[in-house]
Amino acid sequence: MSANGLRVLLVNCNTPMDNLIPAGVSLLSAVLKAEGSQVRCFDTTFYRPADFVTGDEARAMTLQVKRTSFSELGIHPKPGTAEDDFRALVAGWEPDLIGFSVIECTHRLALDLARAIADYRPEVPRIWGNVHATFAAERIVGAPELDMLCVGEGEVAIRELARALAHGRRPSGIPNLWIKNGGVERNALAPLVRLDDLPEQDWEIWERERFFKPMGGRIWVTGTFEMNRGCPYSCMYCVNYGLNRLYAEQGGYFREKSIPVLVREMLDKKKRYGLEFAYLVAESFLTTTRQRLEQFADLYPAVGLPFWVEARPESITREKVALLERCGCEGISIGVESGSHEFRRRFMNRNIPNDKMVRAMGILADSRLRVSANNVIGFPTETRDLIFETIELNRRFPRVNGVMCAIYNPYHGTRLREIAEAEGYISPDEVAGDYRKETIMRMPHLSPDEIKGLQRTFPLYVKLPKARWPEIRRAEAPTPEGDRIYAALAQEYTERHG
């Protein structure tokens, strides 16, 4: 260990060119620095394999968002490979602890990076954290590339681990950590942290290029702020289902940060980093008390940054929408998911009737907000007819600026993952992919190509007249003819709807 403190290398295993500052890694760095540790971050964001289609590109190609280009700002993929640069950083800086933040679709990337430093000081712990480590723990703990897993929240665990290593103690008995020591020491969960007790995020570990985020057809200097953590709901396709179950004895995973603490950090970060836009981490922004929303409306105008929120349709009222407009909200994404009330009730734990959803969209149509409808297709047992119920519901909405269509992926920790395994649509060891462009599901009644064909034509079915549906059906096919028809329809759609 250096005389200047423990050296901790955090590894942000991110999908290529997905540019948004992650609050989780930023908080871990702040916690570690408060303990006197030196912290550096190896970030994979700007390593782009040849011919890789990014999430933003996939959404633009399927008519969900407007095209943007980082290259216009001088932001380009890094030369070389992530593995080579990671190996060089580890060899040159010689960290005492290496922590990997891993989501499910970067599982293989994390393995590749860990293997690239397999010959580096074996006594230096390699720890994996984030939701994939939490919910796939039993399946990945045996991998030789890692020494520990953080199951659940990371702030308390990383602090206690750093203290143990700094004092030369063998890590043991640390809450939330699974530690390999011949067997596996599975420690109990720590109490959930109070969000107000956490330090402000440390953004000094990030390159300046990481602050640029596409939103609404332009690229903004964007900051990420944690307004709450978790979700009060437990939708069966969402990781919050697993988090609420994991922390059931503590009353669930959901907590809120106080508005004054949130606003204080936003004012500081806006001044220091020249922010133009705020991304507020809140799974359902409007699902809270009236008092809290009114306090936000009173204090947030001092921040003065446009922002985007996500909300459930049952939380929409004219009063709340007027409050959002007053605060400078740029837009809102509404979780539609499926157009079948019965399917939502049985397979999602969402029991809102379609008519109520249409009324909520009508309220938003009367506002100045940019509105997106978030849909998902390819759920376990879902049929083509059910997908068309979702299309028909979207056609009833009076004004939607962005018709979003994700592909369901069976992520660990969700109830639908369990159903997908039980139905034989995936094997237990399979790792889910990127919901914006791929599926690993193998359903006999709906193939991956059919799902991807419906995804790319989904906005066309929603926005164009039904008389065009036979033509759109032909554009679903991944064939030269289908691609030609799709290109023509996409051009027409873009000219008409932006």
HELIX and SHEET records of a PDB file:
HELIX    1   1 ALA A   23  ALA A   34  1                                  12    
HELIX    2   2 GLY A   55  MET A   61  1                                   7    
HELIX    3   3 PHE A   70  LEU A   73  5                                   4    
HELIX    4   4 ALA A   82  TRP A   93  1                                  12    
HELIX    5   5 GLU A  104  THR A  106  5                                   3    
HELIX    6   6 HIS A  107  ALA A  116  1                                  10    
HELIX    7   7 VAL A  131  PHE A  135  1                                   5    
HELIX    8   8 ALA A  137  ILE A  140  1                                   4    
HELIX    9   9 GLU A  155  ALA A  166  1                                  12    
HELIX   10  10 LEU A  195  ASP A  197  5                                   3    
HELIX   11  11 ARG A  208  PHE A  211  5                                   4    
HELIX   12  12 VAL A  239  LEU A  246  1                                   8    
HELIX   13  13 ALA A  248  GLN A  250  5                                   3    
HELIX   14  14 ILE A  259  TYR A  273  1                                  15    
HELIX   15  15 ARG A  290  LEU A  299  1                                  10    
HELIX   16  16 TYR A  300  ALA A  302  5                                   3    
HELIX   17  17 PRO A  313  SER A  315  5                                   3    
HELIX   18  18 ARG A  318  CYS A  327  1                                  10    
HELIX   19  19 HIS A  341  PHE A  347  1                                   7    
HELIX   20  20 ASN A  354  ALA A  365  1                                  12    
HELIX   21  21 ARG A  384  ARG A  396  1                                  13    
HELIX   22  22 ARG A  415  GLU A  423  1                                   9    
HELIX   23  23 PRO A  448  LYS A  463  1                                  16    
HELIX   24  24 LYS A  466  ARG A  468  5                                   3    
HELIX   25  25 TRP A  469  ALA A  475  1                                   7    
HELIX   26  26 PRO A  480  HIS A  497  1                                  18    
SHEET    1   A 7 GLN A  38  ASP A  43  0                                        
SHEET    2   A 7 ARG A   7  ASN A  12  1                                        
SHEET    3   A 7 LEU A  97  SER A 101  1                                        
SHEET    4   A 7 ARG A 126  GLY A 129  1                                        
SHEET    5   A 7 MET A 148  CYS A 150  1                                        
SHEET    6   A 7 LEU A 177  LYS A 180 -1                                        
SHEET    7   A 7 VAL A 184  ARG A 186 -1                                        
SHEET    1   B 7 PHE A 212  MET A 215  0                                        
SHEET    2   B 7 ARG A 218  GLU A 226 -1                                        
SHEET    3   B 7 PHE A 277  VAL A 281  1                                        
SHEET    4   B 7 PHE A 307  ALA A 311  1                                        
SHEET    5   B 7 CYS A 329  GLU A 337  1                                        
SHEET    6   B 7 ARG A 370  ILE A 377  1                                        
SHEET    7   B 7 GLY A 402  ILE A 407  1                                        
SHEET    1   C 2 ASN A 228  ARG A 229  0                                        
SHEET    2   C 2 ARG A 255  GLU A 256 -1                                        
END                                                                             
